[in-house]
Amino acid sequence: MKTSEIRGLTLEALAAKGKDLGEEYFKLKFQHGIRPIENTAKLRVLKRDIARVKTIITEKRQAAE
């Protein structure tokens, strides 16, 4: 997910997106613990997307104050 796409979302949508990404990351991490997954790069991509969403949420909250 690109940063420009994330910046266009509202705070509520960002929170929902962060929650969805977190759940997806948890499921993949759990699956990888049981048996190796084919695309391990997906874990890294999800982690970075979660970090992007959290960073933009923080930026928007600070800008609102």
LINGI-V137980 format. One record per run of one state. SS is the DSSP state (2 for helix, 1 for strand, 0 for the rest). FROM is the first residue (numbers start at 1). TO is the last residue. If there is no record, write none. Layout:
ss={SS	SS}
from={FROM	FROM}
to={TO	TO}
This chain:
ss={0	2	0	2	0	2	0}
from={1	3	8	11	35	41	65}
to={2	7	10	34	40	64	65}
